[in-house]
Amino acid sequence: MTEDSQRNFRSVYYEKVGFRGVEEKKSLEILLKDDRLGILPPHHESHAQVMMYRKEQYCDVLHALHVVRFVNDATPQVEVYLRMYQLESGKLPRSPSFPLEPEDEVFLAIAKAVEEMVEDSVDCYWIIRCFVNQLNNKYRESLPQLPKAFEQYLNLEDSRLLSHLKTCSALSRLPYDLWFKRCFAGCLPESSLQRVWDKVVSGSCKILVFVAVEILLTFKIKVMALNNAEKITKFLENIPQDSSDAIVSKAIDLWHKHCGTPVHSA
C-alpha cells in the first residue's frame, strides 16, 4: 500500500471511530516527509544528509541576500523568507524598496502562519517554499475555479443565504483571496489552519471551498442581518476565532458529503 493510500485510509479510519483530529494534525509531518513536495526523499536513512544540503542551500541564499544588501540582521524573518524565495525563483526585484506584488503578500501571509507552527528557520523556509510551490503549480488551474465552486455548494446548502449575498451585491466582493489564495492564513488560528492545510497538502484544495461555505453557514444570522456588501466582507475577513475548530470539523463533514472519501479531490 502506498504512503498516500495509507494516509487516506488512516484519516477515514480515525474519523469513523471518533478521533477526527489525529490525522489532521499531521500536516507539518507530511510536508517534511512527502517526496512529491521535494523536501525529503522517501528513504529515511537519507534524511540527515538531505537536511544538511538543505541547510547549506539556505545559508548560501541568505548570505547572497546579505551581500547584495537586500536583507540585514534587522529584516523581519518572514521578509527574509520572501527575498530568499524571490532569489531562488528568479523574481528578486531590482531594489528592496520596490512595492510588493500581490503574490508577495500571499507569500508573506502564508509565511507568517508557518512561522507560528515551526521553530527552526531552515525547516520553516522549506515548508513555506514547498507549500507555495504546490499552490502555484499543482493548484494553478484549480484555485481560480474555487469562487464558482463556492457559489455552487452554498446554493446546495442554503440557497436563501446565497440569494441574500447576491441581493446585497456581496457575492463578487467576498474575501476570495484570503480564503483561496492565502488558504485562510490570517483568518483561522494555527490549530484550525493545520487541519485545513493537511487536506491541501494531501491533495485537495477543494477543502478550502467547504471551509468558506461553513463560515457562511455558521455566521448566517449575522450575515443575513447585514445588507451592505462592504460590511459583509469586513465581517468575513475578521470572523470570531472561538468557532474556528467547529467550523473546520463541519467543513470536513461537508467535504466528505459532497466529494466522498478517502480519495482527495482537487
Backbone hydrogen bonds in HBPLUS format (Angstrom, degrees):
<---DONOR---> <-ACCEPTOR-->    atom                        ^
c    i                          cat <-CA-CA->   ^        H-A-AA   ^      H-
h    n   atom  resd res      DA  || num        DHA   H-A  angle D-A-AA Bond
n    s   type  num  typ     dist DA aas  dist angle  dist       angle   num
A0006-GLN N   A0002-THR O   2.92 MM   4  6.14 156.2  1.97 151.4 158.5     1
A0007-ARG N   A0003-GLU O   2.89 MM   4  6.11 155.7  1.95 147.3 154.2     2
A0008-ASN N   A0004-ASP O   2.97 MM   4  6.25 162.5  2.00 150.3 154.3     3
A0009-PHE N   A0005-SER O   2.83 MM   4  5.94 158.6  1.88 145.6 152.2     4
A0010-ARG N   A0006-GLN O   2.87 MM   4  6.05 165.2  1.89 152.4 156.0     5
A0011-SER N   A0007-ARG O   3.02 MM   4  6.25 156.8  2.08 145.7 152.3     6
A0012-VAL N   A0008-ASN O   3.05 MM   4  6.33 163.9  2.08 153.2 155.9     7
A0013-TYR N   A0009-PHE O   2.86 MM   4  6.06 166.7  1.88 156.3 160.6     8
A0014-TYR N   A0010-ARG O   2.86 MM   4  5.96 175.0  1.86 157.7 158.9     9
A0015-GLU N   A0011-SER O   3.13 MM   4  6.26 155.5  2.19 142.1 149.0    10
A0016-LYS N   A0012-VAL O   2.96 MM   4  6.20 152.1  2.04 149.5 157.1    11
A0017-VAL N   A0013-TYR O   3.16 MM   4  6.49 146.9  2.28 150.1 158.4    12
A0019-PHE N   A0014-TYR O   2.67 MM   5  4.90 148.0  1.77 157.6 149.6    13
A0018-GLY N   A0015-GLU O   3.17 MM   3  5.03 159.6  2.22  99.3 104.6    14
A0022-VAL N   A0019-PHE O   3.42 MM   3  5.93 160.1  2.47 114.2 119.2    15
A0025-LYS N   A0021-GLY O   3.28 MM   4  6.13 137.4  2.48 143.8 148.0    16
A0026-LYS N   A0023-GLU O   3.08 MM   3  5.50 158.6  2.13 120.3 121.5    17
A0030-ILE N   A0026-LYS O   2.86 MM   4  6.06 158.9  1.90 161.4 167.6    18
A0031-LEU N   A0027-SER O   2.96 MM   4  6.20 159.5  2.00 147.8 153.4    19
A0032-LEU N   A0028-LEU O   3.04 MM   4  6.26 149.8  2.13 145.7 152.9    20
A0033-LYS N   A0029-GLU O   3.14 MM   4  6.32 125.5  2.45 139.5 153.0    21
A0033-LYS N   A0030-ILE O   3.12 MM   3  5.24 142.0  2.27 100.6 111.4    22
A0034-ASP N   A0030-ILE O   2.84 MM   4  5.58 127.5  2.12 157.9 164.9    23
A0037-LEU N   A0034-ASP O   3.10 MM   3  5.74 152.4  2.18 114.6 122.0    24
A0038-GLY N   A0035-ASP O   2.85 MM   3  5.06 153.9  1.92 106.6 115.4    25
A0046-SER N   A0043-HIS O   3.00 MM   3  5.75 160.9  2.03 121.5 127.4    26
A0047-HIS N   A0044-HIS O   3.10 MM   3  5.25 160.1  2.14 107.6 113.8    27
A0050-VAL N   A0046-SER O   3.00 MM   4  6.18 165.2  2.03 159.3 164.2    28
A0051-MET N   A0047-HIS O   2.79 MM   4  5.94 162.6  1.82 157.6 162.2    29
A0052-MET N   A0048-ALA O   3.03 MM   4  6.22 143.3  2.17 139.1 149.0    30
A0053-TYR N   A0049-GLN O   3.04 MM   4  6.40 154.2  2.11 147.2 153.5    31
A0054-ARG N   A0050-VAL O   2.83 MM   4  6.13 156.9  1.88 150.2 157.5    32
A0055-LYS N   A0051-MET O   2.88 MM   4  6.05 154.8  1.94 143.4 149.7    33
A0056-GLU N   A0052-MET O   2.96 MM   4  6.20 156.3  2.01 146.6 153.1    34
A0057-GLN N   A0053-TYR O   2.87 MM   4  6.12 159.3  1.91 151.3 156.9    35
A0058-TYR N   A0054-ARG O   2.89 MM   4  6.09 157.9  1.94 146.4 152.9    36
A0059-CYS N   A0055-LYS O   2.92 MM   4  6.16 162.8  1.95 150.3 154.3    37
A0060-ASP N   A0056-GLU O   2.89 MM   4  6.09 153.6  1.96 147.8 155.3    38
A0061-VAL N   A0057-GLN O   2.99 MM   4  6.17 166.4  2.00 154.9 157.5    39
A0062-LEU N   A0058-TYR O   2.95 MM   4  6.10 162.9  1.98 150.6 156.1    40
A0063-HIS N   A0059-CYS O   2.88 MM   4  5.96 157.1  1.94 143.4 149.8    41
A0064-ALA N   A0060-ASP O   3.00 MM   4  6.23 155.9  2.06 145.3 151.7    42
A0065-LEU N   A0061-VAL O   3.08 MM   4  6.39 151.7  2.16 147.4 154.4    43
A0066-HIS N   A0062-LEU O   3.08 MM   4  6.43 148.1  2.19 145.8 154.5    44
A0067-VAL N   A0063-HIS O   2.94 MM   4  6.24 154.9  2.01 151.0 158.1    45
A0068-VAL N   A0064-ALA O   3.08 MM   4  6.37 157.7  2.13 149.2 153.7    46
A0070-PHE N   A0065-LEU O   2.88 MM   5  5.24 162.3  1.91 160.5 160.4    47
A0069-ARG N   A0066-HIS O   3.07 MM   3  4.82 152.8  2.14  97.6 105.2    48
A0075-THR N   A0072-ASN O   3.07 MM   3  5.42 164.8  2.09 114.7 119.6    49
A0079-GLU N   A0076-PRO O   3.00 MM   3  5.38 125.5  2.30 106.8 121.0    50
A0080-VAL N   A0076-PRO O   3.05 MM   4  6.43 147.4  2.16 149.0 159.1    51
A0080-VAL N   A0077-GLN O   3.08 MM   3  4.93 117.3  2.49  91.2 106.9    52
A0081-TYR N   A0077-GLN O   2.99 MM   4  6.37 156.4  2.04 151.6 156.9    53
A0082-LEU N   A0078-VAL O   3.05 MM   4  6.33 152.4  2.13 139.0 146.3    54
A0083-ARG N   A0079-GLU O   2.94 MM   4  6.23 163.4  1.97 153.0 156.0    55
A0084-MET N   A0080-VAL O   2.92 MM   4  6.15 154.6  1.99 151.5 159.0    56
A0085-TYR N   A0081-TYR O   2.94 MM   4  6.14 159.2  1.98 148.8 154.5    57
A0086-GLN N   A0082-LEU O   2.85 MM   4  6.11 158.0  1.90 151.8 158.4    58
A0087-LEU N   A0083-ARG O   2.92 MM   4  6.06 159.2  1.97 144.5 149.9    59
A0088-GLU N   A0084-MET O   2.97 MM   4  6.18 165.3  1.99 151.4 155.3    60
A0089-SER N   A0085-TYR O   2.96 MM   4  6.06 143.5  2.10 143.9 153.6    61
A0091-LYS N   A0086-GLN O   2.70 MM   5  4.62 154.6  1.76 148.1 147.6    62
A0090-GLY N   A0087-LEU O   3.29 MM   3  5.19 162.4  2.32 100.6 105.4    63
A0098-PHE N   A0095-SER O   3.18 MM   3  5.64 169.1  2.20 114.1 117.5    64
A0104-ASP N   A0101-GLU O   2.88 MM   3  5.12 131.7  2.11 104.8 118.9    65
A0105-GLU N   A0101-GLU O   3.17 MM   4  6.64 147.9  2.28 150.9 160.1    66
A0106-VAL N   A0102-PRO O   3.10 MM   4  6.46 150.7  2.19 146.5 154.4    67
A0107-PHE N   A0103-GLU O   3.04 MM   4  6.26 158.0  2.09 139.2 144.9    68
A0108-LEU N   A0104-ASP O   2.92 MM   4  6.21 162.2  1.95 151.1 155.1    69
A0109-ALA N   A0105-GLU O   3.04 MM   4  6.24 155.0  2.10 144.6 150.9    70
A0110-ILE N   A0106-VAL O   3.07 MM   4  6.35 163.1  2.10 155.0 158.9    71
A0111-ALA N   A0107-PHE O   2.80 MM   4  5.99 158.9  1.84 153.2 160.3    72
A0112-LYS N   A0108-LEU O   2.88 MM   4  6.04 156.8  1.94 148.0 153.0    73
A0113-ALA N   A0109-ALA O   3.22 MM   4  6.45 152.7  2.30 140.2 147.0    74
A0114-VAL N   A0110-ILE O   2.95 MM   4  6.24 164.6  1.98 156.5 160.0    75
A0115-GLU N   A0111-ALA O   2.88 MM   4  5.97 155.0  1.94 148.5 155.8    76
A0116-GLU N   A0113-ALA O   3.15 MM   3  5.38 137.0  2.34 100.6 111.7    77
A0117-MET N   A0114-VAL O   2.83 MM   3  5.07 143.5  1.97 105.7 117.5    78
A0118-VAL N   A0114-VAL O   2.98 MM   4  6.15 144.3  2.11 158.7 169.5    79
A0124-CYS N   A0120-ASP O   2.89 MM   4  6.00 159.8  1.93 150.4 157.3    80
A0125-TYR N   A0121-SER O   2.97 MM   4  6.10 162.1  2.01 144.3 147.9    81
A0126-TRP N   A0122-VAL O   3.11 MM   4  6.38 168.7  2.12 154.8 157.5    82
A0127-ILE N   A0123-ASP O   2.94 MM   4  6.13 156.0  2.00 154.2 160.8    83
A0128-ILE N   A0124-CYS O   2.98 MM   4  6.20 167.5  2.00 153.8 157.3    84
A0129-ARG N   A0125-TYR O   2.81 MM   4  5.93 171.7  1.82 156.3 159.2    85
A0130-CYS N   A0126-TRP O   3.03 MM   4  6.05 164.5  2.06 142.7 146.4    86
A0131-PHE N   A0127-ILE O   2.90 MM   4  5.96 154.2  1.97 148.3 155.9    87
A0132-VAL N   A0128-ILE O   2.89 MM   4  6.02 170.7  1.89 160.0 162.4    88
A0133-ASN N   A0129-ARG O   2.99 MM   4  6.14 153.2  2.06 139.5 147.7    89
A0134-GLN N   A0130-CYS O   2.95 MM   4  6.08 147.1  2.06 136.9 145.2    90
A0135-LEU N   A0131-PHE O   3.08 MM   4  6.43 155.5  2.14 147.6 153.7    91
A0136-ASN N   A0132-VAL O   2.89 MM   4  6.14 160.4  1.93 152.2 157.9    92
A0137-ASN N   A0133-ASN O   2.83 MM   4  5.81 139.4  1.99 144.6 154.2    93
A0138-LYS N   A0134-GLN O   2.97 MM   4  5.21 115.4  2.40 122.5 139.0    94
A0139-TYR N   A0134-GLN O   3.20 MM   5  6.61 152.5  2.28 158.3 164.4    95
A0140-ARG N   A0137-ASN O   3.45 MM   3  5.19 167.4  2.46 100.1 103.4    96
A0143-LEU N   A0139-TYR O   2.96 MM   4  5.81 176.4  1.97 159.0 158.3    97
A0145-GLN N   A0142-SER O   2.92 MM   3  5.42 145.8  2.03 116.2 126.9    98
A0146-LEU N   A0143-LEU O   3.13 MM   3  5.41 161.5  2.16 112.5 118.2    99
A0149-ALA N   A0145-GLN O   3.16 MM   4  6.47 155.1  2.23 148.4 156.1   100
A0150-PHE N   A0146-LEU O   2.75 MM   4  5.96 153.9  1.82 155.3 162.8   101
A0151-GLU N   A0147-PRO O   3.07 MM   4  6.37 158.3  2.12 145.4 149.8   102
A0152-GLN N   A0148-LYS O   3.03 MM   4  6.31 156.6  2.09 144.6 151.2   103
A0153-TYR N   A0149-ALA O   2.95 MM   4  6.22 167.0  1.97 158.9 160.2   104
A0154-LEU N   A0150-PHE O   2.89 MM   4  5.97 156.8  1.95 152.8 159.9   105
A0155-ASN N   A0151-GLU O   3.03 MM   4  6.08 151.7  2.11 142.5 149.6   106
A0156-LEU N   A0152-GLN O   3.21 MM   4  6.55 145.0  2.34 137.9 147.0   107
A0157-GLU N   A0153-TYR O   3.00 MM   4  6.22 149.5  2.10 143.4 151.4   108
A0158-ASP N   A0154-LEU O   2.72 MM   4  5.71 163.7  1.74 154.7 159.3   109
A0162-LEU N   A0158-ASP O   3.24 MM   4  6.61 157.0  2.30 148.1 154.5   110
A0163-SER N   A0159-SER O   2.93 MM   4  6.15 156.2  1.99 145.4 151.8   111
A0164-HIS N   A0160-ARG O   3.02 MM   4  6.28 149.9  2.12 143.6 151.3   112
A0165-LEU N   A0161-LEU O   3.12 MM   4  6.47 155.7  2.19 147.0 152.6   113
A0166-LYS N   A0162-LEU O   3.02 MM   4  6.35 154.5  2.09 150.0 157.1   114
A0167-THR N   A0163-SER O   2.83 MM   4  6.04 158.7  1.87 150.8 156.9   115
A0168-CYS N   A0164-HIS O   3.00 MM   4  6.20 149.1  2.10 146.9 154.4   116
A0170-ALA N   A0165-LEU O   2.79 MM   5  5.01 157.2  1.84 164.8 161.1   117
A0169-SER N   A0166-LYS O   2.99 MM   3  4.90 156.9  2.05 102.9 109.6   118
A0173-ARG N   A0170-ALA O   2.92 MM   3  5.07 145.7  2.04 105.9 117.0   119
A0176-TYR N   A0174-LEU O   2.70 MM   2  5.62 139.0  1.86 111.6  98.1   120
A0179-TRP N   A0175-PRO O   3.03 MM   4  6.31 156.2  2.09 150.3 157.7   121
A0180-PHE N   A0176-TYR O   2.69 MM   4  5.63 170.9  1.70 157.0 159.6   122
A0181-LYS N   A0177-ASP O   3.02 MM   4  4.82 137.5  2.21 114.9 127.6   123
A0182-ARG N   A0177-ASP O   2.90 MM   5  6.27 152.1  1.98 166.5 174.5   124
A0184-PHE N   A0178-LEU O   2.98 MM   6  5.60 153.8  2.05 153.9 157.7   125
A0185-ALA N   A0182-ARG O   2.99 MM   3  5.39 161.3  2.03 114.9 121.0   126
A0187-CYS N   A0184-PHE O   2.91 MM   3  4.98 155.6  1.97 127.3 126.9   127
A0188-LEU N   A0184-PHE O   3.09 MM   4  5.88 161.0  2.13 165.3 161.9   128
A0193-LEU N   A0189-PRO O   2.87 MM   4  5.97 162.5  1.90 161.0 166.5   129
A0194-GLN N   A0190-GLU O   2.96 MM   4  6.11 157.9  2.01 157.4 160.6   130
A0196-VAL N   A0192-SER O   3.24 MM   4  6.61 151.6  2.32 147.8 155.3   131
A0197-TRP N   A0193-LEU O   2.85 MM   4  6.04 173.8  1.85 161.3 163.2   132
A0198-ASP N   A0194-GLN O   2.92 MM   4  5.96 140.3  2.08 139.9 149.7   133
A0199-LYS N   A0196-VAL O   3.05 MM   3  5.53 127.1  2.35 107.6 119.3   134
A0200-VAL N   A0196-VAL O   3.23 MM   4  6.63 153.5  2.30 144.0 151.8   135
A0201-VAL N   A0197-TRP O   2.79 MM   4  5.95 171.4  1.80 158.2 159.5   136
A0202-SER N   A0198-ASP O   2.99 MM   4  6.05 148.4  2.09 137.5 146.6   137
A0204-SER N   A0199-LYS O   2.98 MM   5  5.70 161.1  2.01 146.9 147.1   138
A0203-GLY N   A0200-VAL O   3.19 MM   3  5.41 151.5  2.28 101.3 109.9   139
A0208-LEU N   A0205-CYS O   3.08 MM   3  5.80 153.3  2.16 116.2 122.4   140
A0209-VAL N   A0206-LYS O   2.95 MM   3  5.31 132.3  2.18 107.2 119.0   141
A0211-VAL N   A0207-ILE O   3.03 MM   4  6.35 146.1  2.15 149.6 159.2   142
A0212-ALA N   A0208-LEU O   3.11 MM   4  6.33 160.2  2.15 145.2 150.1   143
A0213-VAL N   A0209-VAL O   2.90 MM   4  6.22 157.7  1.95 148.7 155.5   144
A0214-GLU N   A0210-PHE O   2.93 MM   4  5.97 160.0  1.97 138.7 144.4   145
A0215-ILE N   A0211-VAL O   2.94 MM   4  6.17 147.0  2.05 145.2 154.1   146
A0216-LEU N   A0212-ALA O   3.19 MM   4  6.54 158.4  2.24 147.7 152.1   147
A0217-LEU N   A0213-VAL O   2.95 MM   4  6.31 157.0  2.01 149.5 156.6   148
A0218-THR N   A0214-GLU O   2.78 MM   4  5.87 159.1  1.83 149.7 155.3   149
A0219-PHE N   A0215-ILE O   3.07 MM   4  6.19 157.4  2.12 146.9 152.3   150
A0220-LYS N   A0217-LEU O   3.42 MM   3  4.97 156.6  2.48 104.2 101.1   151
A0223-VAL N   A0219-PHE O   2.93 MM   4  6.15 168.2  1.94 160.0 163.7   152
A0224-MET N   A0220-LYS O   2.78 MM   4  5.88 164.3  1.80 157.9 162.3   153
A0225-ALA N   A0221-ILE O   3.15 MM   4  6.23 133.3  2.38 135.6 146.7   154
A0225-ALA N   A0222-LYS O   3.17 MM   3  5.22 133.1  2.41  95.2 107.9   155
A0226-LEU N   A0223-VAL O   3.05 MM   3  5.25 150.9  2.13 104.0 113.1   156
A0232-ILE N   A0228-ASN O   3.01 MM   4  6.27 160.0  2.05 158.4 164.5   157
A0233-THR N   A0229-ALA O   2.99 MM   4  6.17 167.4  2.00 152.3 155.5   158
A0234-LYS N   A0230-GLU O   2.96 MM   4  6.09 161.9  2.00 146.2 151.7   159
A0235-PHE N   A0231-LYS O   2.98 MM   4  6.12 157.0  2.04 144.9 150.8   160
A0236-LEU N   A0232-ILE O   2.99 MM   4  6.24 162.9  2.02 151.9 156.4   161
A0237-GLU N   A0233-THR O   2.98 MM   4  6.16 136.6  2.17 146.2 157.6   162
A0238-ASN N   A0235-PHE O   3.03 MM   3  5.30 148.8  2.13 104.7 114.3   163
A0244-SER N   A0241-GLN O   3.16 MM   3  5.44 169.5  2.18 116.3 119.3   164
A0247-ILE N   A0243-SER O   2.96 MM   4  6.14 154.6  2.02 154.2 162.5   165
A0248-VAL N   A0244-SER O   2.96 MM   4  6.23 161.4  1.99 156.4 159.9   166
A0249-SER N   A0245-ASP O   3.03 MM   4  6.26 161.1  2.07 147.4 152.6   167
A0250-LYS N   A0246-ALA O   3.00 MM   4  6.18 163.9  2.02 150.4 154.4   168
A0251-ALA N   A0247-ILE O   2.83 MM   4  5.98 146.0  1.94 144.0 154.8   169
A0252-ILE N   A0248-VAL O   2.91 MM   4  6.15 154.0  1.98 150.9 156.4   170
A0253-ASP N   A0249-SER O   3.12 MM   4  6.43 149.4  2.22 140.7 149.0   171
A0254-LEU N   A0250-LYS O   2.93 MM   4  6.25 152.5  2.01 144.8 152.0   172
A0255-TRP N   A0251-ALA O   2.85 MM   4  6.11 155.0  1.91 147.7 155.1   173
A0256-HIS N   A0252-ILE O   2.96 MM   4  6.21 157.8  2.01 147.3 152.2   174
A0257-LYS N   A0253-ASP O   2.86 MM   4  6.06 153.6  1.93 145.1 153.4   175
A0258-HIS N   A0254-LEU O   2.93 MM   4  6.16 157.8  1.98 154.6 158.3   176
A0259-CYS N   A0255-TRP O   2.80 MM   4  5.61 151.2  1.88 145.8 154.8   177
A0260-GLY N   A0256-HIS O   2.83 MM   4  4.46 140.9  1.98 118.5 125.5   178
